[in-house]
Amino acid sequence: MKKTQIYAIMKTVKKGGDVSDNRGKGKEATKRTTSLINDIAAEIQKDARVTIRTLAGAYGLSKDTIHKILIEDTGL
């Protein structure tokens, strides 16, 4: 950690601010909802050759999220 980061944290603490870990603050967590899972399963049933990359682009999700949905939620 750089000195400037430490000084910024110390300044925040002195002012009574929160210094919790804010990594990934800009990313919004994606929830694997039932409707999303059903939509993706329907896409797979329409075209079994659709790729994870294509599904990720279509739904605005990461490839990892699509992969988890396929493996954990649909059992594919």
C-alpha positions as CSV (number, residue, x, y, z in Angstrom):
1,M,0.0,0.0,0.0
2,K,1.3,3.4,-0.9
3,K,1.9,6.2,1.7
4,T,-0.6,8.4,0.0
5,Q,-3.3,5.7,0.4
6,I,-2.4,5.4,4.1
7,Y,-2.6,9.1,4.6
8,A,-6.0,9.2,2.9
9,I,-7.3,6.5,5.2
10,M,-5.9,8.3,8.2
11,K,-7.6,11.5,7.2
12,T,-10.9,9.7,6.7
13,V,-10.7,8.0,10.1
14,K,-9.9,11.3,11.8
15,K,-13.0,12.8,10.2
16,G,-15.1,9.9,11.5
17,G,-15.7,8.4,8.0
18,D,-16.0,4.8,7.0
19,V,-12.9,3.1,5.7
20,S,-14.4,-0.2,4.7
21,D,-13.1,-2.0,1.7
22,N,-14.7,-0.5,-1.4
23,R,-13.1,-2.6,-4.1
24,G,-15.6,-3.3,-6.8
25,K,-17.8,-0.5,-5.7
26,G,-18.8,0.4,-9.3
27,K,-20.0,-3.1,-10.0
28,E,-23.5,-4.0,-9.3
29,A,-24.1,-7.6,-8.0
30,T,-26.1,-9.6,-10.4
31,K,-28.8,-11.8,-8.9
32,R,-29.6,-15.1,-10.4
33,T,-33.4,-14.8,-10.4
34,T,-35.8,-17.5,-11.4
35,S,-37.0,-15.6,-14.4
36,L,-33.4,-15.1,-15.6
37,I,-32.7,-18.8,-15.1
38,N,-35.9,-19.7,-17.0
39,D,-35.0,-17.3,-19.9
40,I,-31.6,-18.8,-20.2
41,A,-32.9,-22.3,-20.1
42,A,-35.4,-21.4,-22.8
43,E,-32.6,-20.0,-25.0
44,I,-30.7,-23.3,-24.6
45,Q,-33.8,-25.3,-25.5
46,K,-34.3,-23.2,-28.7
47,D,-30.7,-23.6,-29.7
48,A,-28.5,-26.1,-27.9
49,R,-25.5,-24.8,-29.8
50,V,-25.6,-21.3,-28.3
51,T,-22.4,-20.3,-26.6
52,I,-21.8,-18.9,-23.2
53,R,-20.3,-15.9,-24.7
54,T,-23.4,-15.2,-26.8
55,L,-25.7,-15.6,-23.7
56,A,-23.5,-13.3,-21.7
57,G,-23.7,-10.6,-24.3
58,A,-27.4,-11.0,-24.8
59,Y,-28.2,-10.7,-21.0
60,G,-25.4,-8.3,-20.1
61,L,-23.8,-10.8,-17.7
62,S,-20.4,-12.2,-17.2
63,K,-19.4,-15.5,-18.7
64,D,-18.8,-16.8,-15.2
65,T,-22.4,-15.9,-14.1
66,I,-23.8,-17.7,-17.2
67,H,-21.6,-20.7,-16.5
68,K,-22.9,-20.8,-12.8
69,I,-26.5,-20.6,-14.0
70,L,-25.9,-23.5,-16.5
71,I,-24.1,-25.7,-14.0
72,E,-25.7,-24.9,-10.7
73,D,-29.2,-23.8,-11.5
74,T,-30.2,-25.7,-14.7
75,G,-28.0,-28.8,-14.2
76,L,-26.5,-28.6,-17.7
